Amino acid sequence: FPTRRYYDQGEEIFLAVDGGILIKCGSEVLVSTRNAFRGSQLDELRQEVEQQFYAIDEQERQARTAIARMEASLARQFTALTVEGR
C-alpha cells in the first residue's frame, strides 16, 4: 500500500491510500481515494491497513458467494421453467 507522509502542526502524519488521485496545489495536497487510513505511527498504521483490507476482502468474498448462489438458483429456476414449457 502506498504511504504518504505530511506534517500537521509539526506532527508527522502518515497516510496509507488504496489507489486514487493525489493533487498538489501550492502547499495544499488533496487526496481522492476509495480507502485511506491515517496515523502517526507507521507500524500501527500498517497493522490497521492489513486488518481493514482483510475485512474488506472477507466482505467481498461473502458478496461473491451470495451472487454465485443467486446465479445458480436463477439457472435452476430457468431450467425448470424451460422443462415445464415443453
PDB file of N, CA, C and O in Angstrom, chain B, residues numbered from 101:
ATOM      1  N   PHE B 101       0.842  -1.176   0.000  1.00  0.00           N
ATOM      2  CA  PHE B 101       0.000   0.000   0.000  1.00  0.00           C
ATOM      3  C   PHE B 101       0.879   1.228   0.000  1.00  0.00           C
ATOM      4  O   PHE B 101       1.782   1.340   0.830  1.00  0.00           O
ATOM      5  N   PRO B 102       0.639   2.147  -0.906  1.00  0.00           N
ATOM      6  CA  PRO B 102       1.428   3.378  -0.944  1.00  0.00           C
ATOM      7  C   PRO B 102       1.191   4.218   0.310  1.00  0.00           C
ATOM      8  O   PRO B 102       0.062   4.331   0.787  1.00  0.00           O
ATOM      9  N   THR B 103       2.246   4.794   0.828  1.00  0.00           N
ATOM     10  CA  THR B 103       2.153   5.617   2.035  1.00  0.00           C
ATOM     11  C   THR B 103       2.696   7.003   1.744  1.00  0.00           C
ATOM     12  O   THR B 103       3.735   7.154   1.101  1.00  0.00           O
ATOM     13  N   ARG B 104       1.989   8.008   2.221  1.00  0.00           N
ATOM     14  CA  ARG B 104       2.433   9.391   2.104  1.00  0.00           C
ATOM     15  C   ARG B 104       2.641   9.933   3.502  1.00  0.00           C
ATOM     16  O   ARG B 104       1.990   9.498   4.452  1.00  0.00           O
ATOM     17  N   ARG B 105       3.547  10.881   3.623  1.00  0.00           N
ATOM     18  CA  ARG B 105       3.839  11.489   4.919  1.00  0.00           C
ATOM     19  C   ARG B 105       3.617  12.987   4.810  1.00  0.00           C
ATOM     20  O   ARG B 105       3.983  13.612   3.815  1.00  0.00           O
ATOM     21  N   TYR B 106       3.011  13.560   5.853  1.00  0.00           N
ATOM     22  CA  TYR B 106       2.851  15.008   5.897  1.00  0.00           C
ATOM     23  C   TYR B 106       2.930  15.463   7.343  1.00  0.00           C
ATOM     24  O   TYR B 106       2.959  14.646   8.264  1.00  0.00           O
ATOM     25  N   TYR B 107       2.965  16.749   7.528  1.00  0.00           N
ATOM     26  CA  TYR B 107       3.064  17.317   8.874  1.00  0.00           C
ATOM     27  C   TYR B 107       1.836  18.167   9.146  1.00  0.00           C
ATOM     28  O   TYR B 107       1.441  18.993   8.323  1.00  0.00           O
ATOM     29  N   ASP B 108       1.235  17.956  10.317  1.00  0.00           N
ATOM     30  CA  ASP B 108       0.075  18.725  10.758  1.00  0.00           C
ATOM     31  C   ASP B 108       0.425  19.360  12.091  1.00  0.00           C
ATOM     32  O   ASP B 108       0.523  18.671  13.106  1.00  0.00           O
ATOM     33  N   GLN B 109       0.612  20.663  12.088  1.00  0.00           N
ATOM     34  CA  GLN B 109       1.013  21.416  13.278  1.00  0.00           C
ATOM     35  C   GLN B 109       2.273  20.811  13.909  1.00  0.00           C
ATOM     36  O   GLN B 109       2.372  20.655  15.126  1.00  0.00           O
ATOM     37  N   GLY B 110       3.229  20.477  13.038  1.00  0.00           N
ATOM     38  CA  GLY B 110       4.512  19.957  13.486  1.00  0.00           C
ATOM     39  C   GLY B 110       4.538  18.465  13.756  1.00  0.00           C
ATOM     40  O   GLY B 110       5.611  17.906  13.984  1.00  0.00           O
ATOM     41  N   GLU B 111       3.383  17.800  13.738  1.00  0.00           N
ATOM     42  CA  GLU B 111       3.326  16.355  13.991  1.00  0.00           C
ATOM     43  C   GLU B 111       3.393  15.600  12.670  1.00  0.00           C
ATOM     44  O   GLU B 111       2.686  15.928  11.717  1.00  0.00           O
ATOM     45  N   GLU B 112       4.257  14.579  12.629  1.00  0.00           N
ATOM     46  CA  GLU B 112       4.390  13.761  11.432  1.00  0.00           C
ATOM     47  C   GLU B 112       3.194  12.811  11.342  1.00  0.00           C
ATOM     48  O   GLU B 112       2.904  12.075  12.286  1.00  0.00           O
ATOM     49  N   ILE B 113       2.507  12.833  10.205  1.00  0.00           N
ATOM     50  CA  ILE B 113       1.326  12.006   9.973  1.00  0.00           C
ATOM     51  C   ILE B 113       1.560  11.183   8.712  1.00  0.00           C
ATOM     52  O   ILE B 113       2.069  11.688   7.712  1.00  0.00           O
ATOM     53  N   PHE B 114       1.182   9.909   8.773  1.00  0.00           N
ATOM     54  CA  PHE B 114       1.282   9.025   7.613  1.00  0.00           C
ATOM     55  C   PHE B 114      -0.116   8.752   7.084  1.00  0.00           C
ATOM     56  O   PHE B 114      -1.075   8.627   7.846  1.00  0.00           O
ATOM     57  N   LEU B 115      -0.212   8.661   5.771  1.00  0.00           N
ATOM     58  CA  LEU B 115      -1.477   8.395   5.112  1.00  0.00           C
ATOM     59  C   LEU B 115      -1.276   7.216   4.167  1.00  0.00           C
ATOM     60  O   LEU B 115      -0.466   7.288   3.242  1.00  0.00           O
ATOM     61  N   ALA B 116      -2.011   6.135   4.399  1.00  0.00           N
ATOM     62  CA  ALA B 116      -1.958   4.965   3.519  1.00  0.00           C
ATOM     63  C   ALA B 116      -3.173   5.025   2.610  1.00  0.00           C
ATOM     64  O   ALA B 116      -4.300   5.160   3.087  1.00  0.00           O
ATOM     65  N   VAL B 117      -2.954   4.925   1.305  1.00  0.00           N
ATOM     66  CA  VAL B 117      -4.052   5.026   0.347  1.00  0.00           C
ATOM     67  C   VAL B 117      -4.111   3.778  -0.521  1.00  0.00           C
ATOM     68  O   VAL B 117      -3.088   3.168  -0.830  1.00  0.00           O
ATOM     69  N   ASP B 118      -5.319   3.412  -0.905  1.00  0.00           N
ATOM     70  CA  ASP B 118      -5.551   2.260  -1.772  1.00  0.00           C
ATOM     71  C   ASP B 118      -5.922   2.796  -3.149  1.00  0.00           C
ATOM     72  O   ASP B 118      -7.096   2.847  -3.514  1.00  0.00           O
ATOM     73  N   GLY B 119      -4.909   3.194  -3.904  1.00  0.00           N
ATOM     74  CA  GLY B 119      -5.155   3.781  -5.218  1.00  0.00           C
ATOM     75  C   GLY B 119      -5.677   5.198  -5.078  1.00  0.00           C
ATOM     76  O   GLY B 119      -5.610   5.781  -3.996  1.00  0.00           O
ATOM     77  N   GLY B 120      -6.189   5.751  -6.148  1.00  0.00           N
ATOM     78  CA  GLY B 120      -6.769   7.079  -6.090  1.00  0.00           C
ATOM     79  C   GLY B 120      -5.910   8.119  -6.779  1.00  0.00           C
ATOM     80  O   GLY B 120      -5.015   7.807  -7.565  1.00  0.00           O
ATOM     81  N   ILE B 121      -6.216   9.376  -6.453  1.00  0.00           N
ATOM     82  CA  ILE B 121      -5.551  10.511  -7.090  1.00  0.00           C
ATOM     83  C   ILE B 121      -5.013  11.448  -6.024  1.00  0.00           C
ATOM     84  O   ILE B 121      -5.688  11.726  -5.033  1.00  0.00           O
ATOM     85  N   LEU B 122      -3.795  11.935  -6.228  1.00  0.00           N
ATOM     86  CA  LEU B 122      -3.184  12.922  -5.346  1.00  0.00           C
ATOM     87  C   LEU B 122      -2.950  14.183  -6.166  1.00  0.00           C
ATOM     88  O   LEU B 122      -2.329  14.137  -7.227  1.00  0.00           O
ATOM     89  N   ILE B 123      -3.455  15.315  -5.665  1.00  0.00           N
ATOM     90  CA  ILE B 123      -3.302  16.598  -6.360  1.00  0.00           C
ATOM     91  C   ILE B 123      -2.619  17.577  -5.416  1.00  0.00           C
ATOM     92  O   ILE B 123      -3.028  17.720  -4.264  1.00  0.00           O
ATOM     93  N   LYS B 124      -1.574  18.254  -5.904  1.00  0.00           N
ATOM     94  CA  LYS B 124      -0.857  19.239  -5.096  1.00  0.00           C
ATOM     95  C   LYS B 124      -1.033  20.606  -5.728  1.00  0.00           C
ATOM     96  O   LYS B 124      -0.684  20.822  -6.889  1.00  0.00           O
ATOM     97  N   CYS B 125      -1.584  21.531  -4.942  1.00  0.00           N
ATOM     98  CA  CYS B 125      -1.761  22.922  -5.372  1.00  0.00           C
ATOM     99  C   CYS B 125      -1.038  23.803  -4.373  1.00  0.00           C
ATOM    100  O   CYS B 125      -1.566  24.086  -3.297  1.00  0.00           O
ATOM    101  N   GLY B 126       0.169  24.242  -4.718  1.00  0.00           N
ATOM    102  CA  GLY B 126       0.963  25.021  -3.769  1.00  0.00           C
ATOM    103  C   GLY B 126       1.323  24.168  -2.574  1.00  0.00           C
ATOM    104  O   GLY B 126       1.902  23.093  -2.729  1.00  0.00           O
ATOM    105  N   SER B 127       0.987  24.633  -1.388  1.00  0.00           N
ATOM    106  CA  SER B 127       1.291  23.854  -0.182  1.00  0.00           C
ATOM    107  C   SER B 127       0.142  22.919   0.200  1.00  0.00           C
ATOM    108  O   SER B 127       0.258  22.160   1.161  1.00  0.00           O
ATOM    109  N   GLU B 128      -0.964  22.969  -0.544  1.00  0.00           N
ATOM    110  CA  GLU B 128      -2.123  22.128  -0.244  1.00  0.00           C
ATOM    111  C   GLU B 128      -2.065  20.841  -1.061  1.00  0.00           C
ATOM    112  O   GLU B 128      -1.812  20.870  -2.265  1.00  0.00           O
ATOM    113  N   VAL B 129      -2.301  19.715  -0.395  1.00  0.00           N
ATOM    114  CA  VAL B 129      -2.321  18.413  -1.056  1.00  0.00           C
ATOM    115  C   VAL B 129      -3.698  17.796  -0.845  1.00  0.00           C
ATOM    116  O   VAL B 129      -4.169  17.676   0.286  1.00  0.00           O
ATOM    117  N   LEU B 130      -4.335  17.409  -1.937  1.00  0.00           N
ATOM    118  CA  LEU B 130      -5.652  16.787  -1.879  1.00  0.00           C
ATOM    119  C   LEU B 130      -5.534  15.337  -2.318  1.00  0.00           C
ATOM    120  O   LEU B 130      -4.835  15.030  -3.284  1.00  0.00           O
ATOM    121  N   VAL B 131      -6.215  14.448  -1.609  1.00  0.00           N
ATOM    122  CA  VAL B 131      -6.200  13.029  -1.942  1.00  0.00           C
ATOM    123  C   VAL B 131      -7.636  12.572  -2.149  1.00  0.00           C
ATOM    124  O   VAL B 131      -8.502  12.810  -1.306  1.00  0.00           O
ATOM    125  N   SER B 132      -7.880  11.918  -3.270  1.00  0.00           N
ATOM    126  CA  SER B 132      -9.185  11.332  -3.548  1.00  0.00           C
ATOM    127  C   SER B 132      -8.974   9.839  -3.739  1.00  0.00           C
ATOM    128  O   SER B 132      -8.312   9.411  -4.685  1.00  0.00           O
ATOM    129  N   THR B 133      -9.540   9.048  -2.833  1.00  0.00           N
ATOM    130  CA  THR B 133      -9.343   7.607  -2.875  1.00  0.00           C
ATOM    131  C   THR B 133     -10.534   6.911  -2.254  1.00  0.00           C
ATOM    132  O   THR B 133     -11.293   7.511  -1.492  1.00  0.00           O
ATOM    133  N   ARG B 134     -10.690   5.660  -2.579  1.00  0.00           N
ATOM    134  CA  ARG B 134     -11.789   4.880  -2.012  1.00  0.00           C
ATOM    135  C   ARG B 134     -11.496   4.491  -0.569  1.00  0.00           C
ATOM    136  O   ARG B 134     -12.392   4.520   0.276  1.00  0.00           O
ATOM    137  N   ASN B 135     -10.265   4.131  -0.285  1.00  0.00           N
ATOM    138  CA  ASN B 135      -9.865   3.722   1.063  1.00  0.00           C
ATOM    139  C   ASN B 135      -8.591   4.449   1.457  1.00  0.00           C
ATOM    140  O   ASN B 135      -7.608   4.435   0.717  1.00  0.00           O
ATOM    141  N   ALA B 136      -8.609   5.082   2.618  1.00  0.00           N
ATOM    142  CA  ALA B 136      -7.417   5.757   3.138  1.00  0.00           C
ATOM    143  C   ALA B 136      -7.410   5.628   4.656  1.00  0.00           C
ATOM    144  O   ALA B 136      -8.460   5.616   5.298  1.00  0.00           O
ATOM    145  N   PHE B 137      -6.221   5.534   5.209  1.00  0.00           N
ATOM    146  CA  PHE B 137      -6.046   5.423   6.653  1.00  0.00           C
ATOM    147  C   PHE B 137      -4.923   6.354   7.056  1.00  0.00           C
ATOM    148  O   PHE B 137      -3.926   6.477   6.344  1.00  0.00           O
ATOM    149  N   ARG B 138      -5.080   7.013   8.200  1.00  0.00           N
ATOM    150  CA  ARG B 138      -4.023   7.913   8.646  1.00  0.00           C
ATOM    151  C   ARG B 138      -3.622   7.541  10.061  1.00  0.00           C
ATOM    152  O   ARG B 138      -4.422   7.039  10.850  1.00  0.00           O
ATOM    153  N   GLY B 139      -2.356   7.804  10.356  1.00  0.00           N
ATOM    154  CA  GLY B 139      -1.842   7.527  11.691  1.00  0.00           C
ATOM    155  C   GLY B 139      -0.493   8.176  11.883  1.00  0.00           C
ATOM    156  O   GLY B 139       0.167   8.572  10.922  1.00  0.00           O
ATOM    157  N   SER B 140      -0.089   8.283  13.141  1.00  0.00           N
ATOM    158  CA  SER B 140       1.196   8.918  13.438  1.00  0.00           C
ATOM    159  C   SER B 140       2.320   7.898  13.587  1.00  0.00           C
ATOM    160  O   SER B 140       3.494   8.268  13.563  1.00  0.00           O
ATOM    161  N   GLN B 141       1.980   6.627  13.741  1.00  0.00           N
ATOM    162  CA  GLN B 141       2.982   5.563  13.857  1.00  0.00           C
ATOM    163  C   GLN B 141       2.850   4.628  12.655  1.00  0.00           C
ATOM    164  O   GLN B 141       1.790   4.046  12.427  1.00  0.00           O
ATOM    165  N   LEU B 142       3.919   4.491  11.901  1.00  0.00           N
ATOM    166  CA  LEU B 142       3.870   3.717  10.664  1.00  0.00           C
ATOM    167  C   LEU B 142       3.549   2.246  10.920  1.00  0.00           C
ATOM    168  O   LEU B 142       2.773   1.652  10.171  1.00  0.00           O
ATOM    169  N   ASP B 143       4.129   1.648  11.961  1.00  0.00           N
ATOM    170  CA  ASP B 143       3.859   0.235  12.254  1.00  0.00           C
ATOM    171  C   ASP B 143       2.394   0.007  12.619  1.00  0.00           C
ATOM    172  O   ASP B 143       1.782  -0.963  12.171  1.00  0.00           O
ATOM    173  N   GLU B 144       1.832   0.903  13.434  1.00  0.00           N
ATOM    174  CA  GLU B 144       0.421   0.781  13.806  1.00  0.00           C
ATOM    175  C   GLU B 144      -0.476   0.974  12.589  1.00  0.00           C
ATOM    176  O   GLU B 144      -1.491   0.294  12.442  1.00  0.00           O
ATOM    177  N   LEU B 145      -0.099   1.894  11.730  1.00  0.00           N
ATOM    178  CA  LEU B 145      -0.863   2.141  10.511  1.00  0.00           C
ATOM    179  C   LEU B 145      -0.846   0.907   9.619  1.00  0.00           C
ATOM    180  O   LEU B 145      -1.873   0.538   9.050  1.00  0.00           O
ATOM    181  N   ARG B 146       0.301   0.273   9.496  1.00  0.00           N
ATOM    182  CA  ARG B 146       0.422  -0.934   8.677  1.00  0.00           C
ATOM    183  C   ARG B 146      -0.505  -2.034   9.207  1.00  0.00           C
ATOM    184  O   ARG B 146      -1.176  -2.710   8.427  1.00  0.00           O
ATOM    185  N   GLN B 147      -0.541  -2.210  10.524  1.00  0.00           N
ATOM    186  CA  GLN B 147      -1.421  -3.221  11.122  1.00  0.00           C
ATOM    187  C   GLN B 147      -2.891  -2.896  10.858  1.00  0.00           C
ATOM    188  O   GLN B 147      -3.676  -3.783  10.520  1.00  0.00           O
ATOM    189  N   GLU B 148      -3.259  -1.628  11.012  1.00  0.00           N
ATOM    190  CA  GLU B 148      -4.649  -1.227  10.769  1.00  0.00           C
ATOM    191  C   GLU B 148      -5.038  -1.470   9.320  1.00  0.00           C
ATOM    192  O   GLU B 148      -6.130  -1.963   9.037  1.00  0.00           O
ATOM    193  N   VAL B 149      -4.144  -1.122   8.406  1.00  0.00           N
ATOM    194  CA  VAL B 149      -4.420  -1.322   6.982  1.00  0.00           C
ATOM    195  C   VAL B 149      -4.613  -2.802   6.687  1.00  0.00           C
ATOM    196  O   VAL B 149      -5.551  -3.178   5.984  1.00  0.00           O
ATOM    197  N   GLU B 150      -3.736  -3.643   7.217  1.00  0.00           N
ATOM    198  CA  GLU B 150      -3.859  -5.082   6.987  1.00  0.00           C
ATOM    199  C   GLU B 150      -5.185  -5.609   7.520  1.00  0.00           C
ATOM    200  O   GLU B 150      -5.846  -6.408   6.857  1.00  0.00           O
ATOM    201  N   GLN B 151      -5.580  -5.165   8.716  1.00  0.00           N
ATOM    202  CA  GLN B 151      -6.854  -5.609   9.295  1.00  0.00           C
ATOM    203  C   GLN B 151      -8.036  -5.136   8.459  1.00  0.00           C
ATOM    204  O   GLN B 151      -8.958  -5.907   8.195  1.00  0.00           O
ATOM    205  N   GLN B 152      -8.013  -3.883   8.045  1.00  0.00           N
ATOM    206  CA  GLN B 152      -9.120  -3.335   7.259  1.00  0.00           C
ATOM    207  C   GLN B 152      -9.208  -3.996   5.888  1.00  0.00           C
ATOM    208  O   GLN B 152     -10.305  -4.312   5.427  1.00  0.00           O
ATOM    209  N   PHE B 153      -8.072  -4.210   5.232  1.00  0.00           N
ATOM    210  CA  PHE B 153      -8.094  -4.851   3.927  1.00  0.00           C
ATOM    211  C   PHE B 153      -8.553  -6.296   4.041  1.00  0.00           C
ATOM    212  O   PHE B 153      -9.247  -6.795   3.156  1.00  0.00           O
ATOM    213  N   TYR B 154      -8.172  -6.979   5.129  1.00  0.00           N
ATOM    214  CA  TYR B 154      -8.651  -8.345   5.345  1.00  0.00           C
ATOM    215  C   TYR B 154     -10.172  -8.332   5.486  1.00  0.00           C
ATOM    216  O   TYR B 154     -10.857  -9.176   4.908  1.00  0.00           O
ATOM    217  N   ALA B 155     -10.703  -7.374   6.256  1.00  0.00           N
ATOM    218  CA  ALA B 155     -12.154  -7.267   6.445  1.00  0.00           C
ATOM    219  C   ALA B 155     -12.850  -6.978   5.119  1.00  0.00           C
ATOM    220  O   ALA B 155     -13.892  -7.563   4.824  1.00  0.00           O
ATOM    221  N   ILE B 156     -12.283  -6.086   4.325  1.00  0.00           N
ATOM    222  CA  ILE B 156     -12.862  -5.767   3.015  1.00  0.00           C
ATOM    223  C   ILE B 156     -12.830  -6.992   2.112  1.00  0.00           C
ATOM    224  O   ILE B 156     -13.814  -7.285   1.434  1.00  0.00           O
ATOM    225  N   ASP B 157     -11.703  -7.717   2.095  1.00  0.00           N
ATOM    226  CA  ASP B 157     -11.595  -8.933   1.286  1.00  0.00           C
ATOM    227  C   ASP B 157     -12.645  -9.957   1.704  1.00  0.00           C
ATOM    228  O   ASP B 157     -13.253 -10.611   0.857  1.00  0.00           O
ATOM    229  N   GLU B 158     -12.856 -10.096   3.011  1.00  0.00           N
ATOM    230  CA  GLU B 158     -13.840 -11.053   3.516  1.00  0.00           C
ATOM    231  C   GLU B 158     -15.254 -10.649   3.084  1.00  0.00           C
ATOM    232  O   GLU B 158     -16.048 -11.502   2.686  1.00  0.00           O
ATOM    233  N   GLN B 159     -15.569  -9.360   3.161  1.00  0.00           N
ATOM    234  CA  GLN B 159     -16.887  -8.881   2.726  1.00  0.00           C
ATOM    235  C   GLN B 159     -17.082  -9.126   1.231  1.00  0.00           C
ATOM    236  O   GLN B 159     -18.161  -9.534   0.800  1.00  0.00           O
ATOM    237  N   GLU B 160     -16.046  -8.879   0.451  1.00  0.00           N
ATOM    238  CA  GLU B 160     -16.141  -9.104  -0.991  1.00  0.00           C
ATOM    239  C   GLU B 160     -16.300 -10.588  -1.294  1.00  0.00           C
ATOM    240  O   GLU B 160     -17.038 -10.953  -2.209  1.00  0.00           O
ATOM    241  N   ARG B 161     -15.618 -11.450  -0.539  1.00  0.00           N
ATOM    242  CA  ARG B 161     -15.746 -12.898  -0.724  1.00  0.00           C
ATOM    243  C   ARG B 161     -17.178 -13.338  -0.425  1.00  0.00           C
ATOM    244  O   ARG B 161     -17.760 -14.127  -1.169  1.00  0.00           O
ATOM    245  N   GLN B 162     -17.738 -12.824   0.664  1.00  0.00           N
ATOM    246  CA  GLN B 162     -19.116 -13.166   1.011  1.00  0.00           C
ATOM    247  C   GLN B 162     -20.090 -12.682  -0.061  1.00  0.00           C
ATOM    248  O   GLN B 162     -21.050 -13.380  -0.387  1.00  0.00           O
ATOM    249  N   ALA B 163     -19.853 -11.506  -0.602  1.00  0.00           N
ATOM    250  CA  ALA B 163     -20.719 -10.981  -1.663  1.00  0.00           C
ATOM    251  C   ALA B 163     -20.623 -11.845  -2.916  1.00  0.00           C
ATOM    252  O   ALA B 163     -21.640 -12.136  -3.545  1.00  0.00           O
ATOM    253  N   ARG B 164     -19.399 -12.261  -3.288  1.00  0.00           N
ATOM    254  CA  ARG B 164     -19.229 -13.127  -4.459  1.00  0.00           C
ATOM    255  C   ARG B 164     -19.946 -14.458  -4.256  1.00  0.00           C
ATOM    256  O   ARG B 164     -20.560 -14.984  -5.184  1.00  0.00           O
ATOM    257  N   THR B 165     -19.868 -15.005  -3.037  1.00  0.00           N
ATOM    258  CA  THR B 165     -20.550 -16.263  -2.728  1.00  0.00           C
ATOM    259  C   THR B 165     -22.056 -16.098  -2.860  1.00  0.00           C
ATOM    260  O   THR B 165     -22.724 -16.954  -3.439  1.00  0.00           O
ATOM    261  N   ALA B 166     -22.595 -15.007  -2.330  1.00  0.00           N
ATOM    262  CA  ALA B 166     -24.039 -14.757  -2.422  1.00  0.00           C
ATOM    263  C   ALA B 166     -24.474 -14.608  -3.877  1.00  0.00           C
ATOM    264  O   ALA B 166     -25.519 -15.127  -4.269  1.00  0.00           O
ATOM    265  N   ILE B 167     -23.687 -13.912  -4.669  1.00  0.00           N
ATOM    266  CA  ILE B 167     -24.019 -13.732  -6.086  1.00  0.00           C
ATOM    267  C   ILE B 167     -23.986 -15.071  -6.814  1.00  0.00           C
ATOM    268  O   ILE B 167     -24.861 -15.351  -7.634  1.00  0.00           O
ATOM    269  N   ALA B 168     -22.987 -15.898  -6.524  1.00  0.00           N
ATOM    270  CA  ALA B 168     -22.893 -17.215  -7.164  1.00  0.00           C
ATOM    271  C   ALA B 168     -24.108 -18.070  -6.811  1.00  0.00           C
ATOM    272  O   ALA B 168     -24.632 -18.786  -7.665  1.00  0.00           O
ATOM    273  N   ARG B 169     -24.558 -17.998  -5.559  1.00  0.00           N
ATOM    274  CA  ARG B 169     -25.750 -18.759  -5.153  1.00  0.00           C
ATOM    275  C   ARG B 169     -26.992 -18.262  -5.893  1.00  0.00           C
ATOM    276  O   ARG B 169     -27.816 -19.061  -6.338  1.00  0.00           O
ATOM    277  N   MET B 170     -27.121 -16.949  -6.022  1.00  0.00           N
ATOM    278  CA  MET B 170     -28.275 -16.394  -6.744  1.00  0.00           C
ATOM    279  C   MET B 170     -28.246 -16.803  -8.211  1.00  0.00           C
ATOM    280  O   MET B 170     -29.282 -17.132  -8.788  1.00  0.00           O
ATOM    281  N   GLU B 171     -27.052 -16.781  -8.818  1.00  0.00           N
ATOM    282  CA  GLU B 171     -26.932 -17.182 -10.218  1.00  0.00           C
ATOM    283  C   GLU B 171     -27.310 -18.648 -10.390  1.00  0.00           C
ATOM    284  O   GLU B 171     -28.006 -19.000 -11.342  1.00  0.00           O
ATOM    285  N   ALA B 172     -26.857 -19.508  -9.476  1.00  0.00           N
ATOM    286  CA  ALA B 172     -27.180 -20.935  -9.555  1.00  0.00           C
ATOM    287  C   ALA B 172     -28.680 -21.153  -9.385  1.00  0.00           C
ATOM    288  O   ALA B 172     -29.275 -21.960 -10.099  1.00  0.00           O
ATOM    289  N   SER B 173     -29.287 -20.443  -8.452  1.00  0.00           N
ATOM    290  CA  SER B 173     -30.729 -20.559  -8.235  1.00  0.00           C
ATOM    291  C   SER B 173     -31.499 -20.099  -9.466  1.00  0.00           C
ATOM    292  O   SER B 173     -32.467 -20.742  -9.872  1.00  0.00           O
ATOM    293  N   LEU B 174     -31.077 -18.999 -10.053  1.00  0.00           N
ATOM    294  CA  LEU B 174     -31.728 -18.492 -11.257  1.00  0.00           C
ATOM    295  C   LEU B 174     -31.614 -19.502 -12.395  1.00  0.00           C
ATOM    296  O   LEU B 174     -32.579 -19.722 -13.128  1.00  0.00           O
ATOM    297  N   ALA B 175     -30.449 -20.112 -12.545  1.00  0.00           N
ATOM    298  CA  ALA B 175     -30.251 -21.101 -13.606  1.00  0.00           C
ATOM    299  C   ALA B 175     -31.162 -22.310 -13.384  1.00  0.00           C
ATOM    300  O   ALA B 175     -31.752 -22.826 -14.333  1.00  0.00           O
ATOM    301  N   ARG B 176     -31.277 -22.766 -12.118  1.00  0.00           N
ATOM    302  CA  ARG B 176     -32.160 -23.903 -11.822  1.00  0.00           C
ATOM    303  C   ARG B 176     -33.618 -23.550 -12.122  1.00  0.00           C
ATOM    304  O   ARG B 176     -34.343 -24.350 -12.713  1.00  0.00           O
ATOM    305  N   GLN B 177     -34.040 -22.365 -11.717  1.00  0.00           N
ATOM    306  CA  GLN B 177     -35.421 -21.948 -11.958  1.00  0.00           C
ATOM    307  C   GLN B 177     -35.696 -21.792 -13.454  1.00  0.00           C
ATOM    308  O   GLN B 177     -36.770 -22.158 -13.931  1.00  0.00           O
ATOM    309  N   PHE B 178     -34.742 -21.258 -14.177  1.00  0.00           N
ATOM    310  CA  PHE B 178     -34.907 -21.096 -15.620  1.00  0.00           C
ATOM    311  C   PHE B 178     -35.006 -22.457 -16.292  1.00  0.00           C
ATOM    312  O   PHE B 178     -35.829 -22.656 -17.185  1.00  0.00           O
ATOM    313  N   THR B 179     -34.164 -23.396 -15.859  1.00  0.00           N
ATOM    314  CA  THR B 179     -34.200 -24.752 -16.412  1.00  0.00           C
ATOM    315  C   THR B 179     -35.542 -25.405 -16.115  1.00  0.00           C
ATOM    316  O   THR B 179     -36.119 -26.059 -16.984  1.00  0.00           O
ATOM    317  N   ALA B 180     -36.043 -25.233 -14.897  1.00  0.00           N
ATOM    318  CA  ALA B 180     -37.339 -25.813 -14.533  1.00  0.00           C
ATOM    319  C   ALA B 180     -38.454 -25.220 -15.389  1.00  0.00           C
ATOM    320  O   ALA B 180     -39.341 -25.951 -15.828  1.00  0.00           O
ATOM    321  N   LEU B 181     -38.427 -23.932 -15.630  1.00  0.00           N
ATOM    322  CA  LEU B 181     -39.444 -23.298 -16.475  1.00  0.00           C
ATOM    323  C   LEU B 181     -39.358 -23.795 -17.911  1.00  0.00           C
ATOM    324  O   LEU B 181     -40.381 -24.011 -18.561  1.00  0.00           O
ATOM    325  N   THR B 182     -38.141 -23.975 -18.401  1.00  0.00           N
ATOM    326  CA  THR B 182     -37.939 -24.444 -19.767  1.00  0.00           C
ATOM    327  C   THR B 182     -38.467 -25.863 -19.923  1.00  0.00           C
ATOM    328  O   THR B 182     -39.111 -26.175 -20.924  1.00  0.00           O
ATOM    329  N   VAL B 183     -38.202 -26.731 -18.942  1.00  0.00           N
ATOM    330  CA  VAL B 183     -38.658 -28.122 -18.992  1.00  0.00           C
ATOM    331  C   VAL B 183     -40.183 -28.169 -18.921  1.00  0.00           C
ATOM    332  O   VAL B 183     -40.804 -28.950 -19.643  1.00  0.00           O
ATOM    333  N   GLU B 184     -40.797 -27.355 -18.072  1.00  0.00           N
ATOM    334  CA  GLU B 184     -42.254 -27.330 -17.947  1.00  0.00           C
ATOM    335  C   GLU B 184     -42.915 -26.807 -19.212  1.00  0.00           C
ATOM    336  O   GLU B 184     -44.033 -27.205 -19.538  1.00  0.00           O
ATOM    337  N   GLY B 185     -42.247 -25.933 -19.915  1.00  0.00           N
ATOM    338  CA  GLY B 185     -42.822 -25.320 -21.115  1.00  0.00           C
ATOM    339  C   GLY B 185     -42.836 -26.228 -22.319  1.00  0.00           C
ATOM    340  O   GLY B 185     -43.442 -25.872 -23.330  1.00  0.00           O
ATOM    341  N   ARG B 186     -42.210 -27.364 -22.266  1.00  0.00           N
ATOM    342  CA  ARG B 186     -42.147 -28.272 -23.425  1.00  0.00           C
ATOM    343  C   ARG B 186     -43.426 -28.991 -23.642  1.00  0.00           C
ATOM    344  O   ARG B 186     -43.535 -29.789 -24.573  1.00  0.00           O
TER     345      ARG B 186
END
